[in-house]
């Protein structure tokens, strides 16, 4: 078995470099000019998402036969990192669309489900939502209360989901619900729901601190009638499916954190060279240099952890611990880097005309989404003790 120490990439392939350059060019030309327009209005960037779909960036992990690009987690991580360098909220939407709803159907759906739902999701014709978290169950994912009761050829779903990414704009949703209360987490199943189903109610759109262009909404299900054919896998498999999806999601949030940190560093380098104090550029002061050096070192360490976890995922190796480590470290590095970037900018770091103000608001979600930093530490410790 390949050891973890060998599970690493030293350089990108020509195709990976092409993907990086393509998404970097798109982010600079298409996203950067409209960042604050979407942020201020809390507007979901549907036009940008559709363009990304046309370029093949909304079905990266899906096979070509279902309309996807047939790529791996390294390419996925590259894409999310490059998007997050410019706008973390767009990166979050792309990460969620690829890694959650679309990937859940891709990995665990049957052939009929894949043929029915994946082509529209991979093209961007439809946006995917994914519902696990509830008001009573965040980190305790197994404590959800939404139920699905079998009645003939249908399941009747009742309950609600909070913090659902793409709850408003998504047309296809994968949600987890209890089909057997006695079995607790082993009684949770996964279902594909479609907007327009009777009893499928789109609730309050959240007014967020950061990531404001990424849609986050409450969903409610009142006797929602879901065809039995929309059960993903078998009854009771939903919780395990969701945990496996979150493992991949942690790689994407690590990449998002990495890109955000890099964007904060890039902005800080640029500003420190231009800003004059006491007759010389900020970059000439040792205090500024120390901050930049520490940011760069931590970002490079986060990059190694992130791409190692992505590499292992692509090789089919167990990366539960490595994904948690990458997500934990990269998100906390991003939080530190965005704070230091504001400090380097001084008063201007508090002004929306400068990108570090938005990085500072956006970054907090990185230590919360796809499992809090505390949960990542628990996962890492359990893997160490069970090894």
N, C-alpha and C positions, 0 to 999 in steps of 0.2 A: 504493500500500500504506500502510496506517495506520502511522504511526511509533510507536515505543515511548513517546515523550514524551506522546503523546495517549492512549495506552492506559491510562486510569485512570478510576476512578469518584470522584465528588465527594460523592455522597450516596446513601443506600439508597432503593430503591423501597418503596412501601407494602407489597408482598408480602414483601420482604426484611425489613422492620421487623417484620412479623407473625411471620415465621419466627424472628427473633432473640428476640422477646418470648416466644414459645411455648417455645423450647428453654431460655431463661433461667429461666422459671418452673418448667419441669420439673426443671432442674438444682438449683434452690434447694429445691424441695419434695420431690422424689423421691430425689435423689442425696445432697445434703449431709448429711441425717440418718444415712446408713448408710456414709459414706466409710470410716471406720476399721474398721467391722465387716468389710467386704470386704477391706480392706488387710491387716488382721491375720491373717485366715484364708486369704489368697490365694485368695479365692473369686471365680469368674467371675460377674458380675452378670446371670445369665440372665433373671431377672424384669424387670430394667430394660431389657435389650436387646429383650425381647418387647414391652414397652410402647412403646419407641422405634419398633419395627417397625409397631405399630398406628397410630402417629402419622405414619408415612411417612418416618422418618429413616434407614431402612436400605436404601433404594433410591433415594437422592436423584438419582443420575446416570443412572438407567434410565428409559426411556420408559414412559409410562402403560400401553401395550398389554402390557407384560410385568410389570405390577404396581408399577412405580416411580413416583416423583413427577415425573419429567421436568424436574428443575431443573439448575442449572449449578454451576460451581466457586465462584462467589461465595457462593451459598447454602450450599454444602458447607463453605466456609471459615468462614462465620458460625456454623454449627452446631458445628463442632469447636472454634472459639475459645470459644464460650459454655460448652460442656461442660468444657473444660480450665480455665476460670476456677474451677471448683468441684472437679472430679476429673479430672486428666490421664489416669488409667488407663482410665476409661470413654470419654473422648475418643479414646484410642488404639484401643480396640476398635471404636468406631463408624467411625473413620477407616480402619482396616484392612479391616473388613467391606465398607464402601462402595467404597473406592478400590482394593483389591487383587483378591481373588477375584471379587467381584461385577462389578467394572468390567472385569476381564480377559475374562470371558465376554461381558459387555455390548458391549465394543468389538471383540472379535476372534472371538467365537463365531459359528457359523452359525445359521440360523433355528431349526432343530430343537433345538440346544443352548440357545438363549435361551429357547425355550418350555418346555423341560424343567426347566431349573435356576433361571432368574431369579425366577419368582413365589414360590417357597419362600424364596429368599434375601432378596428385597425385603420380604417380610412378616415376616421374623424367625423363620419356622417352622424354618428351617435357618440355621446360622452358617457363614460361609465362611472357609476357610484358604487360605494362599498360600505355596508353598515354592520358594525360589530358593537361599537361603544354605545352605552345607554347612560341615562342620568344616574343610575344606581350602580353601574359597572363600567369603570374605566380600566384601570390597571387590573382589576379583578374581572377579566374577560369572561370567565366561566360563570359569573353571577348574573348574567343577563336575564331579563324577564319576558321578552317577546316570545310568543307561543305560536305554534303552527299545528293545527289539529286536522287530521285526515278525515275527509268526508267524501266518499266516493272517489271520483277522479280529480278531486281538488284538495288543497290544504287551505284552511281558513286561518289567516295570519292576523294576530292582534298584538299591539305593542308600539314601541317607538324607538328611534335611534337618534342619538345626539352627535354633534360634531361630524356629520356625514359630508365628506368631501364630494362636491358635485351633486349634492342633494337637490338643488334647484335646477341646474342645467343638465343633469344626467337623465338620459332616457332609459338606460338599462342599469339595474342595480342588483348586486349580490348582497343578500342580507342573511344573517345568522339568527335562528329561532329555535326554541326548545320544542322538540317533538316527544320527549319523554322526561318529565320532571324528576322521576325517581333516579335516573342515571346521572343527574347533574351535568357536568361538562360532556360526558359521553352520551348525553341525550340531546345534544345540539346538532342541528342540521343546517345545511346551506341551500338557499333558494335563489333563483333568478326571477326578479320582478321587473315589470315594465311600467313606466309612467303611463297613466291612463287606465290602469286596472282599477276596478271599483274598490274603494276603500283605501287606495294609495294616496295619502295626503302629504303634500309638501308644506312644511311648517315654517317657522321663523328662520330667516337667514341671519346668521350671527354677525354682529358688528365687532370686528376684531382689532386687536392692537396692531398686528402685522399680517403679512401674507394676505393683504386685503383684496387682491384681485382673484385669489383662489376661493372658489365658492364653498362655504361651509354652512350646512343647514340641518334643521331637525326634520326627521321624517316620522310620520305616524301611520299606523295601519289599523283600520277599523273594519273588521270582518273582511279583510282583503282576500279575494278569491284567486288563488294561485294554482294553475294546472299542476297535477302531480308530476307531469313530465319535466317540470322546471326544478325538481329536486336535483341537486348536484351530488352525484355519487349515491350513497345509501344513507338512510336515516342514522343519525348518531356520529356521522363522520365530519360534520361541519366544524367542530372545534379544532380537531387535528388539522384539517385543511387550512383553517384560518391562521393557526400558528405557523404553518409552513409558508403561507403567503407573507406573513409578517417577517419571517426570517429574511426573505428576499427584499421586503420593504425596508428593512434596516440597512441594507446595502445602499439602497437608493437615498435614504435620508442621510447616511454618512456622506454620500457623494454630494448631496445638496449642501450639507454643512461645509464640506470641503470647498465647494465653489463659492459659497457665501464668504468664507474666510479669505479666500484668494481675492475676491472682489474688494473686500475691505482693505487688504494689504496693497493691492494695486492702486486704489484711490489714495491711500496714505503715502505711498511712495511719490505719486504724482504731486500731491499737495505739499509734501515736505520739501520738494525741490523748488516749488514755485513761491511758497510763503516765506517772506523775509521778516526776521526779528533781530533787533540789535545789529543791523547791518549785514546779516548773513542768512542764508537759507536755513530753514529748520533742519534739513537733512545734514547740515554740518555740525549740529549739536550732538554730543555723545548720548544724551538722554533719549533723543529721537532714534538714534542708531540702535541703541539697546532694545527699544521697543520693536523696531522693524526686524532685527535679527531674531528675537524670540518668536515673533509671529511667523517668520519664514521657517524656522526650525520646526515649530509645532505643526505647521501646515504640511511640511514634507513628511513628518511622522504620520500624520493623519492620512495622507495620500497613500503611504505604503500599507497601512492597515486596511484602508478601503479597497484598494485594488487587489490585495491578497484575498480578502473575503469574496470579492467578485470573481477572481480567478478560481477559487475553490468551488464556488457555486457552479461555474461553467464546467468544471471537471467532474461534477457529480460527487464531490467530497462533502462530508459533513462540515458545515461552517457555522453551526449555531453559536458557538463561543466566539468565533472570529468576527461574525457579523455583529454580535452584541458589542464586542470590543471596539470595532470600527465606528459603530454608531455612537457609543458612549464617548469615545475620545474625540472624534471629529466634531460632534455637536458642542462639546464643552470647549474645544479649541476655537470653534466659530464664535461662541459666546464671548470668549476672552478677546479674540481678535477684533470683533466689532466694537467692543468697549474701548480697546486701545486706539482704534481708528478714530473714534469720536474724540478721545483725549488728545490725539495728535492734531486734529482739526481745531481743537479749542471751541470757541463760541460758534464757529461755522459748522461744527459737527452736529449742532443742535438745529440747524437750518435745513429745510427740505430741499433747497437747491443743490445740496451736496449729497452724494449717494450714500455716505456712511450713516446718515440719519435713518434711512430706510433699512439698511442692513441691521442696525441696532434694534429696530422694532421687529423685523422679520425673524431674527435669530432665535428668539426664545422658544418658538415652536419646535425647533430642532431638538431640544432636550426633553420634549414632551411627547411629540408624535411618534407613532410606531413603538411605543413603550418608553416610559420615562427613564431618565438616567438611573434612578433607583432600581427599576425593573431590570435594566441591562446589567447592573452589578449583581443582582440576584441570579440572573441567567448565567453569567460568567462563573460565579461561585459554585453554582450547582454543577456546571459542566466540569469544573476543576475537581470537585469532590466526588463526582461519579465516574471520573476517568479511570 
